[in-house]
Amino acid sequence: MHLTQWAISARHFERWSRTEDSIPKFIRSYIPARLDRLPWSRWHLRVIAALAITWLLDGLEGSLGGSLAGALKDRDALGFTDAQLGLSSTCYLVGAVGGALIFGYLADRFGRRRLFSATLLLYLISTAATGLSWNLWSFTFFRVLTGAGIGGEYAAINSAIDELIPARLRGRIDLGINATFWLGIIMGSIVSSIFLSPRIFGKQLGWRVAFFSGVPLGIAVLLMRRYLPESPRWLLSRGRDEEAEAEIGKIELEVSREVGALNQVTHSVRLETHSGGLILRLIGLLIGPYKGRALLCFVLMAAQAFFYNSVFFSLSLVLLRYYGVSAERVGYYFIPIAVVNLLGPILLGRLFDSVGRKQMICATYVLSGLILLASSWLFLHNKLGVRSQIAWWAAMFFFASCAASSAYLTVSEVFPQNVRASSIAFFYSFGTLAGGAFGPLIFGHLIGSESRTPLYWGYLAGATVMILAGLAQALWGVASECKPLEALLVDS
């Protein structure tokens, strides 16, 4: 479609979609400012502990999916082929995408708190059922449901965290929480190694017990979530002022018991309320006043998805083919890389609040791309040994982990309250599909070549994508550090 025609269609859609229920209304409230002025307390730590488990569980599931592959291929287990393992991995991703879209909409429609328990319960039942699978189709079905639970968690939990954490700390807390994905990766590697040991359970039973490993932790967190409040910001966005006042009152009472009297809030915040038509509202924003932000978020999400789903998940094949690492030892080389991915956001996270979002997001994207450029040139000319290659990868992922986490942070900050969870779900889903769905397939084909040159060009593509995404952030990013979410609205 011609650009002018597209613009006309967008305006027609926006006028058609703005029914009486879908037209946003604006109110002023002290509640967002009261949330942002709260001093850090044990209440915030409990919120993080109860909600941040999402990323750890996703890392655990991703690690189990890879580290148990050998056992699942064993005749004494399920006897899967490589193609069947690939199918189950793809279906897990499809489930995560579908779960994010469905539960993201429900979180905006019915509230964060209702979805806290539903998505985690779906994950617990499904991952336990995976350990009871009896053939390919039962295993794949349960993996789809497990992915749906994890995908649903992303949307409901990330939006709730941003709405409850004070604005001055939002960047570092978000990045630190997202980094727990790598703690899950490490846990999954350890769990699978222990449970598959012949001295413990062995291959026949060990893979089943491993899929139960996240259940005890999930049950404990499920009980903790029963005592979490509904997001006062979400209640305000639905016009439920009295309930929002009751929730913020409970939060302030609990925090004040620990830190004493709280500072008075003297300024109100302008915020948007919206009573219906969420899907039409989101589409209208994406093709209307928020289209610039939408394009930036898509670029950031797709770039990091391509980078990780191609470069990271092909590391084992590179070690096996070009460095002669034995299959039994490949897992050990992932531990330092996972640790670096964990440390990057933790150590650099505070800079996203002090130096600024635009500067730090741009820097982490561009630096990870430049390091990949340099290391790929050394790889092409066979100037790296296995240890030096791991060192280059570690330096690269130290920054890339921050970049990937900041993509989720950006999406959760720059869209209105009433479609925040749906926005996270939308960009997670389509960014992952666009950037990550074909990455492993392409890089697997490149590694299959006898020459290093095709893989070198693949690395160049990954580096270029990251650098361009960083430059896009420098040009069009939003300086959202330390600002209330309500201050980031675009007039619509």
N, C-alpha and C positions, 0 to 999 in steps of 0.2 A: 504494500500500500504506500502511496506517495505520502511524504511527511505532512503536507498540508491537509490531505484527506484524513490522516491519522489524528491530527490535532482537532479537526472538526468533529470526528467521531468521538473523541475523548470528551469534548464539551457537551455533545449531545447526550452521551452516557451520564455525565455528571448531572445535567439538568433532569434527566429521566429518573436517576436513582435518588434524587433528593426529595423523597416523599416527606410528609409531615413528621413521621416517626424517625426518619433517618437524618433529619437536619440537626446538626449538633447545637446544643445550647451551652452557654458559658455562665459559670457562677464563680463566686469568690469564697475561699475557705481558708481558715488558719491551719487545718489539719496537715496538709503536706509540709508546711514549715515546721510544725510541731514534731513531725517524724524526722525531718532533716536536722533539727537542733539537738536531738537526743545524744547524750554522751555515750561512748562505747561501753557496753555492759555485758554481763553474763547472759542477759536475754538475747542479745544479738548473736552470741556464740551458740546458744541453743537453736536459734533459727537457722544458722548456717549448718550446724550439725544435722539438723532434721531434713534440710532441703538439699544440701550439697552432695548427698549420697548419690544423686543421679549420675554425675560424671564418673564417679568411682565405679559404679555398677556397669556403666557402659564400657569402661576400660577393662573391667573384669570379664565381661562377656566377649569383647573383641579378642582379648588374650586367650580365653578358653577356646574360642572358635578356631584359632590358629594352632595353639600348642597341643590340642587334643586331636588334630587332624590325623596324625600317625596312628593313634589308637583306634580312631573310628574306621580306618582303612583295614584294620586287622580282622581276620576272619572270625576270631573269637568275640569280636564286638559286633559292629553292624556291617562290616565288609564294604564300605563305600569306595567308589572310584574317585579319582581326582575331579572328574566332571561333576559327580554328585556332590562332592564337597563344595565346589564352586557354586553349584545351584543353591545349596543351603545358605552360603554366605550372601549371595545376591538376594535371596528371599528375606534374610534378616534385614538387609538394607531397605528393601521394599516395605517391610513391616514398619521399620522406624519412620520412613517417610510418611506412610499412611497414618500411623499413630500420631505423628506430629500434627498433621493437617486436621485430623478429626478432633483430637483432644485440645489442640490450640484453639479451635473455634469454640469448643465447649467451655474452656477456661475463661474466655471473654464473655461467653453467654451466661454461664451459671456461677462463675466465681472461681478463684484460685483454690480455696480451701477444699471444696468438694472434689476437685481433681487430684489433690495431694494424695488421698488414700486410694482412689480408683486406679490411677496409673501404676502406683507401686504395687498394689494388690495384683493387678494383671501381670506385672513382671514376675512377682514371686510365684504365682501359680504356674506360669508358663515355663519359667526356667526349671522349676522342680519337675514339671511334666516332661521337659526335654530329657532329663535324666532317666525317665521311664520309657523312652521311645523304643519301638520294636522294629521299625523299618524306615526306609528313606522318607516316605510320605508323612508319617507321624512326626519324625524328627524335624522335617522342613516346616510342617504346620506349626509346631510348637516354637520353632525359631522365629517364624513370622509374628506370632503373638508376643514373644519376648521382645522383639524389636519394636512392636507397636507400643508396648509399655514404656520402653526407654525413650522412644520418640515423643510420646505424650508427656513424659516427665520434662523433657527439654523446654517445651512451650510453657507449661504451667509453672514450673519451678523457677526458671530464669526470670520470668516476668515478676513473680512474687518477690524474689530476692532484690531486684532493683527497686521495687516499690517500698520495701521495708528498710533498706540500708541507707544511712545518711549520705547525702550527695557528696560530701567531702571525701568519703571513703569508698564510693561506689566502684571506681576503676580497679583499685588494688584488690578489693574483695572479690569482684567478679573474676578477675584473672586468676587469683589464687584458687577459687572454687573450680574453675574450668581445668586447672592444672591437676586436680585430683584424678582426672582421667588416667594419667600416667601412673599414679599410685595403684589404680585398678589393674593396669597392664602388668606392673611388677607383681602384684598379688596373684594374678592369674597364672603367671609363669611359675611362681613358687608352688601354688596349689596343685597345678597339673603335674609338676615334677615330683612332688611328694606322693600324690595319690596314684600316679601311674607306676610308681616304684614296685618291683616284684615283692619287696619286703613289706609293703603296705597292702594295697588292693590289687595291683597288677592292671594290665590293660583291659581285661574283660569287665571288671567291676569299677576300676578307678575312674574311667571317664564319666560313669553315671554319678558317682559320689561328687566329682568335681563340679557338675552342674548344680548341685545342691549347696555349693560353698557360699553363695550369696544370700541364701535364704535366712540364716540366723541373723545376719546383719540387717537385712531388709525388714524382718519382723520387729526388731528392736526399734528401728527408725519409724516403722508404721505406728507403733505405740506412741512415740514421741510426737508425731504429727497430729495426733488427736488434740493436743493442747495448743497448737498454733492458731493464731487469729486469722480471720479473713483480712485481706488487704484493705485498709481503710481507703486507699486511693481507688481501688476497684469499686467499692461501695459508693463512693462519691460519684464516680463516673456513671453509675446506674441510678443516680438520684436518691440514694438511700442514706440521707444525711444523718438521721438519728442513729442508725446502726453503725455508721462510720464513727460518730462521736463516742459511742459506747466502746468500740474496739480500741480507739486511740486512748481512751481513758484507762482501760485495763493495761495497755502497754506502758503508759506513763506511770501508773501506780507501781508496776513491777520494777521498772527501771529506777524510780525514785527511792524505792526501798534499799537499793544497793548504793546509789551515788548521792542521795540526799535531794534537796529541793532542786527543781529544774528551772532553767531560765525561762522567763516569760516571752512569748512570741507576740510581736507588735505589728506584724505585717501579714496580710493575707495574700493568697496566690490565686491567680486566675486559672481555672481549669475547665475542661470540656466535659459535658454530660451527653449521653447518647442512649436512646431507649430501644433502638431496634435496627434491623437491616445491616448487621455487621458485615456480611460478605460484600454487599453492595457498597457499603461504606469503605471497606478496605480497597476494593477495586477502584472506586472513585478517587481515593487518595493516591494510589499507585500510579494512575494515569493522569492525575491532576497536580495539586500543589506539592505533592511529595515525590514526584517522578524523578527528580534529581537525586534525592536521597535513596530512592528505590534502586536506581541504577548503580549507585556507589555501593550499597549493601550487597547487591547481587555480585558485583565485581569482587568485593572482598571475600565473600563466602565461597564463590566458585574458585577463586585463585587458591585459597588455602585448601579447599577440598581436592583440587587437582594435585597440588603439591604433596599433600600427605597420602592420598590414595594411590599415587603413582610412585613418587620418590621413596616415601617411607616404607610402604608395603612391598616394595621390590628389593629392599636391602638384603634380605636373606638370599634371594636368587643371585644377587651380585656377589655376595660372599661365597656362595657355593661354586659359582661358575668361574669367576675371575681371580679369586684368592685361594681357592682350594680348601676352604674351611669345611670340616666334616659336618654332616647333618646333625650329629649329636651335640656339637659345640656351638652351632649357630645361635641358639637361645641365649648363651652366655654373653654374646656380643650385644644383645639388645638391652641388657640391664643398664650399662652406662648411658646409652642413648635415651632410655626411658627416664633415668634419673635426671639427666640434663633437661629434658622436656618438662619435668616436674619443677626444677629449680628456676628455670627462666622466668615464668610469670611471677613466682614468689619473690625473687630478688629484684625484678624490674618493675613490678606492679605499681609501687608507690609513685614511680616517675610518671605514670599515666594520669595521676591526679595532680602532680606538682608541675612537671614540665609541660604537660598538655597532651590531649588525645591526638590532635593532628600530627604533632611532631613525632610522638612515640610510635603511633601506628605506622606512619610513613617510614620511620627509621627501621622498625623491625621487619617490615615487608621487604624493603630495599636491601638491608644487610643480609637477610637470609638468601635472597636472590643472588647477590654479589658473591657470597661465600660459595654457593652452589656453582656459579660460573667458574670461579678459581679452581675449586676442587675437581670439577668435571674436566677442565683442561689438563690438570695433572693426571687424572685417571686415564684420559685419552692417550697420553704419552707414557703411560706405564711408569709413573714416577712415585707411586704410592705403594706402600706395603699395607698389610691388613690393619696394623695398629695406627698408622698415620691416616688411613682412610677413615677409621672410626673416629679419630680426633677431629678431622674436618667435618664429618657428619655431626659430631657432638656440638661443635661451635655453631654450625648452621641451625640445628634444631633448638639451641638455646634461644635464638631470636625468633625462629619460625613458630615455636610454641606460643610465644607472646602474640605474634601476629594472628594466629588462628583464634586464640581466645578473644582478642580485641575485635574480631569480626562479629562474634556473638554479642559482645558488649555494645558495639555500635548499633546493631539491629534493635536491641532491647531498649536503647535510649532514645532513638530519634523518631519514633512513631508515637501517635497519641495513645493515651491510657486505654481507651476502650477497644483498641485493636492490637494491643501490644503482644499478647500471646499468639494471636493469629499471624502477626507479622513475623515473629520469631519462627513459627512453624513454616510459613511460606518460604522464607529465605533459606532456612535450614534445608528444606525439602528440595527446592529447585536449584539452589546453589550446589547441594551435594550431588544431585542427579547430573547437572550440567558439568560440574568440575570433576566429580569423582567416579561416576559410573563406569567410564571407559578407560580411566587412567591405568588401573592394573592390567587390563587386557592389552593396551598399547605397549606398556613397558615390558610385559611378559613376552610379547612378540619381539621387541627390540633386543631383549637379553638373549633370546633364542638364536640370534645371529652369531656367527663365529667372530665377527669383528667388533671392536669397541666403538667404532664410529657411529652406528645407529643409536646406541644408548647415549652417546655424547650429545647428539642432536636432541634426543628426548630430554636430557638434563637442561640443555639450553632453553627448550620450550618451557620447562618448569620454572627456570630462573627468570625468564622474560615475563612470564605471567605474574610472578610475585613482584618484580620491579615495577611493572606497569600499574599493578594494583596499589602499590605504595605511592606512586606519583599521582594516581587518581585521588587518593586520600589527601595528599598535600594540597591539591587544587580545590577539591570539593568537600573535604571532611568538615565535620561539625565540632567546634570547640566546646564540648559538653562537660569538661572537667569541673567538678565542684558546683555545678548548676542544678537546681531542682529540675526534675523531669518536666514539670509544667512550663518551665522557662524555655524549653526547646521546641515548643510547638511552632508550626508554620500556619499562618492565617489561611483558613480554607473556607 
